[in-house]
Amino acid sequence: MESKKAIQISFVILLIQSVLALIYGLGAFILPEFLASRSYPQYTGESWDSLLTESPALGSYIMILEGAAGGLGLTATIGNLFILFSGFRKGEKWAWFYILVVNIIGWGNILIANILMKNSLVILIIASGLLLIVAALIISAKAFLIEKGNA
């Protein structure tokens, strides 16, 4: 596959992945209770409403943490988009490594958390995002790492 075409295909795949990440990050940031109310009962076996009734401060704390995690995911995704539209699209080697390291750590971290929380819907979303990242990196690896002319 020609270098430029491999980079373009990978760019589109990573753009789709970034849109998924933006939706997830925005959702967690703006509506943290939506995700917390799904994962809390799956993890504890207790209802979210009973937690809010018995310990509203703890419920609030959980929502603050969920919102903060969403905000961090949102900022990482925005950074990811800047890299995609600048260095990655130009075929700069550092951008490929950025996508590899930042996305695998970020998505891997949230995948582990959701596995621990037994949140199957989010696990499916995160696993899909990771598969898109891996596919895009494999498709473009030769263009970034082997072929001459990439800095």
Secondary structure, DSSP 8 states (H G I E B T S, - for coil): --HHHHHHHHHHHHHHHHHHHHHHHHHHHH-HHHHHHHHHHHHHSS-HHHHHHH-HHHHHHHHHHHHHHHHHHHHHHHHHHHHIIIIIHHT-HHHHHHHHHHHHHHHHHHHHHHHHTT-HHHHHHHHHHHHHHHHHHHHHHIIIIISTT--
